[in-house]
Amino acid sequence: MTTNILQVKLDDVVKVYSGRPRCGCGCCGKYHVNPAHLELANKLRGYDYEPGDVNLTEVKRILLLQQEAESRNPGCVKVQDDEGETIYSLQTDNRYRWVFVKKN
């Protein structure tokens, strides 16, 4: 069962993405990985993240931005179940923000 973004804990977040609208490959934005889940993030990606991509502060910032937006405007954060993770997306005309949460 998928939980609401307001119930997501920082410890469950594997990685986040923030960038300008386009494809999400990283060419217009950046992925940040929770150091507690670096091994899993590398496995899901298929190759290793750079040390500069491991940043708990940015992971927390993106999670809190989504939670604040959802508190103000319920339903604005969309949820998609994928293999091995749940993706929470908050997309505007100017910015994509995604939170990737591990499935138990």
C-alpha positions as CSV (number, residue, x, y, z in Angstrom):
1,M,0.0,0.0,0.0
2,T,1.3,3.4,-1.0
3,T,1.5,6.1,1.7
4,N,0.8,9.8,1.4
5,I,3.9,12.0,1.1
6,L,3.0,13.5,4.5
7,Q,3.7,10.1,6.1
8,V,7.0,9.6,4.4
9,K,10.0,9.7,6.8
10,L,13.5,10.9,5.8
11,D,14.9,7.5,6.6
12,D,12.8,5.9,3.8
13,V,13.9,8.3,1.1
14,V,16.5,6.7,-1.2
15,K,17.0,9.7,-3.5
16,V,15.5,12.9,-4.8
17,Y,15.6,14.9,-8.0
18,S,15.1,18.6,-8.7
19,G,15.4,20.2,-12.1
20,R,13.9,22.1,-14.9
21,P,11.2,20.3,-16.9
22,R,12.5,17.9,-19.6
23,C,13.4,14.3,-19.3
24,G,14.7,13.8,-15.8
25,C,18.0,12.1,-16.9
26,G,19.9,14.7,-14.9
27,C,20.8,17.0,-17.8
28,C,18.5,19.8,-16.5
29,G,18.7,19.0,-12.8
30,K,20.4,17.0,-10.1
31,Y,19.8,13.8,-8.2
32,H,20.8,13.7,-4.5
33,V,21.1,10.4,-2.6
34,N,20.4,9.6,1.0
35,P,23.8,8.3,2.3
36,A,21.9,5.5,4.3
37,H,20.7,4.1,0.9
38,L,23.7,4.7,-1.3
39,E,24.1,1.0,-2.1
40,L,20.5,0.6,-3.0
41,A,20.5,3.8,-5.1
42,N,23.6,2.6,-7.0
43,K,21.9,-0.8,-7.6
44,L,18.7,0.7,-8.9
45,R,20.6,3.1,-11.2
46,G,23.0,0.4,-12.5
47,Y,26.2,2.3,-11.7
48,D,27.6,4.4,-8.9
49,Y,26.6,7.9,-8.0
50,E,29.4,10.4,-7.6
51,P,30.4,11.4,-4.0
52,G,28.9,14.9,-4.6
53,D,25.5,13.4,-5.3
54,V,25.3,12.0,-1.7
55,N,23.7,14.8,0.3
56,L,21.2,14.2,3.1
57,T,20.5,18.0,3.4
58,E,19.2,18.2,-0.1
59,V,17.2,15.0,0.3
60,K,15.5,16.5,3.4
61,R,14.9,19.8,1.6
62,I,13.1,18.3,-1.3
63,L,11.1,16.0,0.9
64,L,10.0,19.0,3.1
65,L,9.1,21.1,0.0
66,Q,6.8,18.3,-1.2
67,Q,5.3,17.8,2.2
68,E,4.6,21.5,2.6
69,A,3.0,21.7,-0.8
70,E,0.8,18.8,-0.1
71,S,-0.2,20.3,3.3
72,R,-1.3,23.5,1.5
73,N,-2.8,21.9,-1.6
74,P,-3.9,18.2,-1.0
75,G,-3.4,16.0,-4.0
76,C,-0.8,18.2,-5.7
77,V,1.9,15.5,-5.1
78,K,1.3,12.6,-7.5
79,V,2.3,9.0,-6.6
80,Q,3.6,6.3,-8.9
81,D,4.6,2.8,-7.9
82,D,7.6,1.4,-9.7
83,E,9.7,-1.7,-9.3
84,G,11.5,-1.4,-5.9
85,E,10.4,2.1,-5.1
86,T,7.5,4.6,-5.0
87,I,8.0,7.9,-6.7
88,Y,6.3,11.1,-5.4
89,S,6.3,13.9,-8.0
90,L,5.6,17.6,-7.7
91,Q,5.8,19.2,-11.1
92,T,5.2,22.8,-12.1
93,D,5.9,24.6,-15.3
94,N,9.3,25.6,-14.0
95,R,10.5,22.7,-11.8
96,Y,10.3,19.0,-11.4
97,R,10.8,17.6,-7.9
98,W,10.7,13.9,-7.3
99,V,11.1,11.8,-4.1
100,F,12.0,8.1,-4.5
101,V,11.0,5.9,-1.5
102,K,12.1,2.3,-1.0
103,K,9.4,-0.3,-0.9
104,N,9.4,-2.6,2.1
